[in-house]
């Protein structure tokens, strides 16, 4: 959907693939799901923050879980990520991308 709006997008089918893409392409923003096979979006966020040059990259974690484990949403925010909830319609996704891309990155 974001490609149709003119954004350059790299999509991953696994956390490892996503982290590899992040290391290679140094994205200006990241949108990821909280629930993933074999890991979680929170663990991926921790890994993104550990990659040189990506510690301040704007990140949004999207989830359909309206109840998160104690401290989970706090850690997401402490790591500097936005937390958004599904369902996310096209206009909401485009707005989220625009918001993430307007966040000044300081490294």
N, C-alpha and C positions, 0 to 999 in steps of 0.2 A: 504494500500500500504506500509506503514512503517513497519507493522508487517512482511510482506514478506521480508523486508530488514533486519530483525533481531532486530528491536526496540521493546521495551515493550511499549505498547500504551493503554491508557485509553480514550475511546471516550464517549462523552456525547451528549444527544439529547436535552438538554436545558441548559440555563445558570446556573440555580440553581443546576442541576446535575453536571455540570462541576466544579462549585465552591466547591461542596461537595467532588468530587473526588480530587480536588486540596488540600483541607484541610486534607483529609485522606491519600493520597499517596505522597504528597510533590514532585511534578514532577521536573525533572531536566530542563525541557523546556515546553513551552505551545505554541500551534498553534491554533488560533481561528479565526472565521469569524467576519467581522465587522458587517454584517447585521444578526440579529437573531430575532426570534419572541419575542415580549414583552420587549426586551432590545436591547442593542448594544454591540458589542465587546469592545468598549471604556468603557462602564460601567462595563463590566466584568473585563477588565484590571484594572480599579480603584479598584474593589473589590479584585482582586488577590494581588495588591500591599498593601492592608490593612491586609492581612493574615500574621500573624507572621511567619517569616522564608521564605516568598515568595517575599519579597519586591524587591529583585534583581534577581529573577528567569528570565532567558531569555524568552521573549515572542515575537511572531510574529503575527500580525494581517493581515489576507488575505482578500482582497476585489476585487470585480469586478467593483467597482465604481472608475472611473478615475478622477472624480471631487468630492472632499470632502468639506464639509462645512468649512467656514473660521475658522481657528484655530484647526480643528480636527486633521489634520496630525501633527501639532505642539504639541498638547497635547499628542498624541500617542508617539511621540519621547521624549517629556519631561518626560513621565512615563517610558522611557527606553525600548520601544518596537520597533521592526522592522515593517515596513509597506511594504507589498508585494501585487502584483496584480495578479488577475486571468486572463486568465486561467493559472493554474500551472500544468505542466506536471510532471510525475513521477520523472524524473531526477532532476527537480527543487525542488520538495518537499523533496527529499532525501538530496540534497545539503543544503536546508534550515535547515533541522533537524540537519545535521552535523555541520553547522555554529552555530546554537543555542547551541548545546551541547559542543562547544569548548569555549564559553564565560565564563571567570572566574566569579564565583559567590562570592560576598563578603557580608557577613552579620555580 
